Amino acid sequence: MRLYSRGQLILVGAGGIVLALLLALGLGILRLPLGQASAVRPAELLASDASEAAASRGGSTAAAGREAVLAGEVQLGRDAQLASEYSQDERENIDVYERLNEGVVNITTEVVAINWFMEPVPQDGGSGSGSIIDARGYVLTNNHVVKDAYKLFVNLADGQRCEAKVVGVDPENDLAVLKFEPPKGARLTVVPYGDSTRLKVGQKVLAIGNPFGLERTLTRGIVSGLGRPVQKDERTIIRDMIQTDASINPGNSGGPLLNSRGEIIGINTMIYTPSGGSVGVGFAVPVNTAKRIVPDLIKDGMVKRGWIEMEPVQLFPELLDYMKQNGYAAAVDKGLLVSQAKKGGNADRAGVRGGGTAVRYGRSVFYVGGDIITAVDGMKVSTMADLYSALEDNKPGDRVAVEYWRGGKRVVAEVVLADRSKYTKE
């Protein structure tokens, strides 16, 4: 129950009688100053409050008091309406949408195409969604939404269109941060971070985005699965993806997946679909991944990750046959063969050895006879994507355990990681 005292709002608990008083307050019939219960007409109450406020704190404070009372009346009436017309679940959905939909932007892009005369011509690219994560104009979205864009625009809820620039990208997790200058006098709605480690399968989630250009659309579903590894390309697996049946369609990419408190718990990224539309299998990057890398994107424009200075080759049947026939039989049939270990590099210093016999396979040349790596930092690795995934959350200078086989012997070495950006092409 809300009691009014000298223009202030106080929330207190009461018994069953309060329901009737709430209804009366919602209709503007009663005002209950703290310590008394008398029927006072709204104009009299406001005049009294204004007079007292002007005498003690000045006219500007009185105006603020009147605004607070009026705002309380509006909120009280709204609360009463929601309580009477909608279920608890519906009220949660309505509340989250009304508080946060303006914090979700529509991102549109322009790309450069080449015409018949081999001239560059700007044209519309695509569209996606993003969450305002900082009142200074920072927006979190997917990398694939802004990739190859010549120009970027952020479309706000009030219809204003602001040009934006890419601050940083992380293709490995398909995330990007944009920056735009908020219009003068604008008060941006910031969508808060949640905690994706606390998610449970079956938990309600909400998605706000711009599917097919329909701005700020709300869809609802549950967490359908957790810890899903989704292979983005031949060398990249996005780990720990959130699976949801909340409807996600083209244009939702980059938008927030929210819990019932209105906190971002994921960034909607992709769907599985045989038809091109949503079939109830969508995936979102967990927000804790974003929380970990966004500071790097804003500061450095990229994420610095650790690397083992070597040339690895994924084992495959023909290679295993060749090794067996030439006296290089391996104790394992899955892993990464160390073709070369950079001389003086971190792998070399840790005792990891490369091969000595050159082999040509198609257009590739590599060396056999080296160690075979089977685990990095506690994760089994059998493909290049596994190696990138194992090192995704490690920075240069971190120490990781590398398990490898030399002949029939298993060895574990500690490797101090180098800077991947200086050794490999992203």
PyMOL commands that set and color helices and strands:
alter all, ss='L'
color gray80, all
select helices_A, chain A and resi 18-26+42-56+59-85+88-103+143-146+196-198+211-213+287-300+317-325+346-349+384-390+420-422
alter helices_A, ss='H'
color red, helices_A
select strands_A, chain A and resi 2-5+8-11+104-114+120-134+138-141+151-155+161-170+175-180+204-209+217-233+236-244+256-258+264-271+282-286+306-307+310-314+336-341+357-361+364-368+372-376+379-380+399-406+409-416+418-419
alter strands_A, ss='S'
color yellow, strands_A
deselect
rebuild
show_as cartoon
